[in-house]
Amino acid sequence: MKKSTLLVALSLAFTAANAQTPLTLSGTSYSQNFDAMTPSGSTLPTGWYVDTAASSTSLGTVAVVTALGKPYVLPGGDTSCKSGSNSAYVTTRGFKNYPSATGIGTQPTVDICVAGDAITNRALGVRQVGATAYDPGAAFCLYIANTTGLTNFNLAFKLQSLDSSSPRTVNWIVDYGMGATPSSFTTITSTTGTWTTGNHTYSNNAVTASFGSSLDNQSGPIWVRVRPSAASTGSGNRPSTAIDDISLTWSGNAGPSGVSDVATQPVLSLGVAGEATTEGFTLAYYAQEAGSYTLAICDIAGRVIRTENINCQAGTQHISVSGLNMAPGMYIAKMFSSNTSASAKVMVH
């Protein structure tokens, strides 16, 4: 009986291995500054995802935050980030964990190319390159469980242009879609602030978007995205763009006493910290509740490679997985308990 139960649990776990975990709203507002992202890994806050190949008719493909990022050509004139080993942090494509422009300011007090990794004020960003999956397909996504009983949603955040050497210009928008996998998205037109990055600018623009009644009292999941409105214009390098200091406000109270919160599950998130090799990797997780969890690793075909029980502490922790002798390729790590679960894609090089 125990063996049968375990097999059923694993089957259910890996059927949902690619499922995404939405953010459950609480209180009267939500804020996020991305400072808890692991400096060398891909751990994102609950509900946040990055996608490539996103469009007005497609959510796109879930990607990962692959590396630390470093600005290039700051207002003070520092160009050394593009030299030597630092160049990989600047010009390579992908979603990155950047030192926030809010933390750097207009005149850095440290050598950002050397000490940038130690800056605790972080931002979620992307370096676009000449592939449609990134230009214009890159998207920062917030997945919300529901807005039951809530109205009048407004979004505010910092849109940061982090490479003043980049001549291309990108115009950004906020749009939203309904359901777990929307087939259409609606652009928000009620906005304030400067929504462009690139064009030889290093900037930290405060922007806002008002949803009016569009997100009011929705019982199902909602995607809110920040993405380019179209492909970049101009020639030369594409910009490095980041978002930070997210603030989502609404009317009403999504507190614990609300009916919609009766089935709320403990929060659990899982990500890869650093590079995964054929011998193993490190996972970073955030658990809202301490307790006994199962960690399972499987290949892309669903074959279980390893399972083990873990006594987790609340908060952010790390798990080292070693001795796997894996072939290069994509794997899935799944962490679950009796009432919550999280998964992460692991790319082994």
C-alpha positions in Angstrom: 0.0 0.0 0.0 2.8 2.4 0.9 4.6 1.7 -2.4 1.4 2.2 -4.4 0.7 5.5 -2.6 4.2 6.7 -3.3 4.0 5.9 -7.0 0.6 7.7 -7.3 2.1 10.7 -5.5 5.1 10.8 -7.8 2.9 10.4 -10.9 0.7 13.3 -9.8 3.8 15.3 -9.0 5.4 14.9 -12.4 2.2 15.3 -14.3 2.1 18.8 -12.8 5.9 19.3 -13.0 5.5 22.2 -15.5 2.6 23.8 -13.6 3.1 27.3 -12.5 2.3 28.6 -9.0 0.2 31.7 -8.8 0.4 34.5 -6.2 -2.4 34.6 -3.8 -3.2 38.2 -2.9 -3.6 39.3 0.7 -4.4 42.5 2.5 -4.9 45.7 0.5 -1.7 45.8 -1.6 1.3 43.8 -2.9 4.9 44.9 -3.2 8.0 43.2 -4.6 11.6 44.5 -4.9 13.4 41.3 -6.1 16.1 41.7 -3.4 15.6 38.1 -2.3 16.7 36.7 -5.7 19.8 34.5 -5.1 22.7 36.5 -6.7 24.0 33.4 -8.6 20.8 31.6 -9.3 17.3 31.7 -10.7 15.0 31.8 -7.6 12.1 34.2 -8.3 9.4 35.3 -5.9 6.2 33.3 -5.9 4.0 34.1 -8.9 6.8 35.7 -11.0 8.0 34.1 -14.2 10.0 35.2 -17.2 9.0 34.2 -20.7 10.4 34.2 -24.2 8.4 34.3 -27.5 5.6 36.1 -25.7 3.0 38.0 -27.9 -0.5 39.4 -27.8 -1.8 35.9 -28.5 0.6 33.7 -26.6 1.9 33.5 -23.0 5.2 32.3 -24.5 7.7 29.8 -23.1 8.9 29.8 -19.5 12.5 30.7 -19.2 15.0 31.0 -16.3 17.1 33.8 -14.8 20.4 32.4 -16.1 23.1 34.7 -14.7 24.1 37.8 -12.8 23.9 40.9 -14.9 26.1 44.0 -14.8 25.3 47.5 -16.2 27.6 49.0 -18.8 28.6 52.6 -19.3 27.1 54.2 -16.1 26.5 57.9 -15.8 29.9 58.3 -14.2 31.5 57.0 -17.4 32.7 53.6 -16.2 33.0 51.4 -19.2 35.1 48.5 -17.7 32.1 46.2 -17.3 32.5 45.2 -20.9 36.2 44.3 -20.6 37.7 40.9 -19.9 35.6 38.3 -18.0 33.0 40.9 -17.1 31.8 41.1 -20.8 29.8 37.9 -20.4 27.7 39.5 -17.7 26.9 42.4 -20.0 26.3 41.4 -23.6 25.1 37.8 -23.4 21.3 37.3 -24.0 18.9 36.2 -21.3 17.1 37.1 -18.1 19.4 38.3 -15.4 19.7 39.4 -11.8 21.0 43.0 -12.0 22.1 45.5 -9.4 19.1 47.8 -9.3 19.5 51.3 -10.7 17.8 52.5 -7.5 20.7 51.1 -5.5 23.4 52.4 -7.9 22.1 55.9 -8.4 23.7 58.3 -10.8 27.2 58.2 -9.4 28.2 54.7 -8.1 30.1 54.6 -4.8 31.6 51.2 -5.7 33.2 49.7 -8.8 30.1 48.1 -10.2 32.1 45.7 -12.3 34.0 44.3 -9.3 31.6 44.7 -6.4 28.3 44.6 -8.3 27.5 41.1 -7.1 27.6 42.4 -3.5 24.9 45.1 -4.0 21.8 43.8 -2.2 19.4 46.1 -4.0 18.5 43.9 -7.0 16.3 44.1 -10.1 14.8 41.6 -12.5 16.1 42.2 -16.0 16.8 41.0 -19.5 19.4 41.5 -22.1 17.7 41.5 -25.5 19.4 40.1 -28.6 18.7 39.6 -32.3 16.2 36.8 -31.9 12.4 37.2 -32.0 12.1 35.1 -28.8 13.8 38.1 -27.0 13.1 41.0 -29.4 10.2 41.5 -29.0 9.3 38.2 -27.2 10.8 38.9 -23.7 8.2 39.3 -20.9 8.2 39.8 -17.1 5.1 38.0 -15.9 3.1 38.0 -12.6 0.6 35.1 -12.2 -2.3 35.9 -9.8 -4.6 33.3 -8.4 -7.7 35.4 -8.4 -9.1 38.9 -7.5 -12.3 37.7 -5.9 -14.0 40.6 -4.1 -11.3 43.1 -5.2 -11.6 46.1 -7.6 -9.7 49.1 -9.0 -6.3 47.6 -9.6 -3.3 49.9 -10.2 0.3 49.0 -10.9 3.5 51.1 -10.3 7.1 50.1 -10.7 10.5 51.3 -11.9 11.5 50.6 -15.5 15.3 50.7 -15.8 17.5 51.2 -18.8 20.9 49.8 -17.7 23.2 50.1 -20.7 23.8 53.6 -22.0 25.9 52.2 -24.8 22.9 50.6 -26.5 21.5 52.7 -29.4 18.4 50.7 -30.0 15.1 51.8 -28.5 12.4 49.5 -27.0 8.9 50.6 -26.1 7.4 48.6 -23.2 3.8 48.0 -22.3 1.7 46.3 -19.6 -0.9 43.8 -20.7 -3.1 41.1 -19.1 -4.7 37.8 -19.9 -7.3 35.6 -18.2 -6.9 31.9 -17.4 -3.9 29.5 -16.9 -2.9 29.7 -20.5 -4.5 32.8 -22.2 -4.8 32.9 -25.9 -5.2 36.7 -26.0 -3.9 39.6 -24.0 -5.2 43.2 -23.6 -2.9 46.2 -23.5 -3.4 48.8 -20.8 -3.5 52.3 -22.3 -4.0 54.3 -19.1 -0.4 54.8 -18.1 2.0 57.4 -16.9 5.8 57.8 -17.1 8.5 57.0 -19.7 8.1 53.5 -21.1 11.2 53.3 -23.3 14.7 51.9 -22.6 17.9 52.0 -24.7 18.6 55.0 -26.9 21.9 55.6 -25.1 20.2 56.1 -21.7 20.9 54.9 -18.2 17.6 55.6 -16.4 15.3 54.6 -13.6 11.8 55.7 -14.6 8.8 55.6 -12.3 5.8 54.3 -14.4 2.2 53.5 -13.6 -0.6 51.5 -15.2 -4.3 51.7 -14.3 -6.5 48.6 -15.0 -9.8 50.4 -14.3 -12.4 47.6 -13.9 -10.6 45.1 -16.1 -9.3 42.9 -13.2 -12.2 43.4 -10.9 -13.6 40.3 -9.0 -12.1 37.6 -11.2 -12.5 34.1 -9.8 -9.9 32.5 -12.1 -6.2 33.1 -12.6 -4.8 36.3 -14.3 -1.5 37.1 -16.0 -0.1 40.6 -15.8 2.9 41.2 -18.0 5.5 43.8 -18.8 6.8 43.3 -22.3 7.9 45.2 -25.5 5.1 46.5 -27.6 7.0 45.7 -30.8 10.5 44.9 -32.0 13.3 47.3 -31.1 14.0 50.2 -33.5 17.3 51.5 -34.7 20.6 49.6 -35.2 23.4 48.3 -33.0 23.1 46.7 -29.6 19.8 46.1 -27.9 19.3 47.4 -24.4 19.5 45.8 -21.0 16.2 46.5 -19.3 15.0 45.7 -15.7 12.0 46.2 -13.4 12.1 46.9 -9.7 10.0 48.2 -6.7 6.7 46.7 -7.9 3.6 48.0 -6.2 0.1 46.5 -7.0 -2.8 48.2 -5.2 -6.6 47.6 -5.2 -9.8 48.4 -3.4 -11.1 45.8 -0.9 -9.3 43.5 1.5 -8.0 40.1 0.5 -7.2 39.3 4.2 -7.4 36.0 6.0 -11.0 36.5 6.9 -12.1 36.6 3.2 -14.0 33.6 1.8 -11.5 33.3 -1.1 -8.7 32.6 1.4 -10.2 29.5 3.0 -8.3 27.1 0.6 -5.0 29.1 0.6 -2.0 26.7 0.6 1.3 27.3 2.3 3.7 29.1 -0.1 6.6 27.1 -1.6 9.0 28.1 -4.3 11.9 26.3 -5.9 14.7 27.3 -8.2 18.2 26.4 -9.3 21.1 28.2 -7.6 24.2 28.4 -9.9 25.2 26.0 -12.7 24.0 22.5 -12.9 26.6 19.8 -13.9 26.4 16.1 -14.7 27.4 15.4 -11.1 24.8 17.5 -9.4 23.4 21.0 -8.6 22.1 23.2 -5.8 18.4 24.0 -5.3 17.2 27.1 -3.5 13.7 27.0 -2.0 11.5 29.2 0.0 9.0 27.5 2.4 6.4 29.5 4.3 5.9 26.6 6.6 8.5 24.2 8.1 7.7 20.5 7.8 8.5 17.2 5.9 8.7 17.5 2.1 9.6 15.1 -0.6 12.2 16.0 -3.2 12.1 14.1 -6.5 14.3 14.5 -9.6 13.2 13.1 -13.0 14.3 13.3 -16.6 12.3 15.0 -19.3 10.6 11.7 -20.1 9.2 11.5 -16.6 11.5 8.8 -15.3 12.2 9.3 -11.6 16.0 9.4 -10.9 16.0 10.1 -7.2 13.6 10.8 -4.3 14.4 11.8 -0.8 12.6 13.1 2.3 13.7 16.6 3.5 12.9 18.2 6.9 12.5 21.8 5.8 12.9 24.9 7.9 10.7 28.0 7.1 12.3 30.6 5.0 15.0 30.5 2.3 17.2 27.4 2.3 19.5 25.5 -0.1 19.7 21.8 -0.9 22.7 20.2 -2.6 22.0 17.3 -4.9 25.0 15.2 -5.9 26.2 11.9 -7.2 23.6 11.7 -9.9 25.8 11.0 -12.9 23.4 12.7 -15.3 23.7 13.2 -19.0 23.5 16.8 -20.3 19.9 17.9 -20.9 16.8 19.1 -19.2 15.5 17.7 -15.9 12.7 18.5 -13.5 13.1 18.9 -9.7 9.9 18.6 -7.8 9.4 19.4 -4.1 6.1 18.7 -2.5 4.2 17.9 0.8 0.7 16.8 1.4 -0.8 20.3 0.7 1.7 22.2 -1.5 4.3 21.7 -4.2 6.8 23.6 -6.4 8.9 22.6 -9.4 12.0 23.9 -11.2 13.6 23.1 -14.6 17.2 22.0 -14.3 19.4 22.4 -17.4 22.5 20.2 -17.0 25.5 21.2 -19.1 
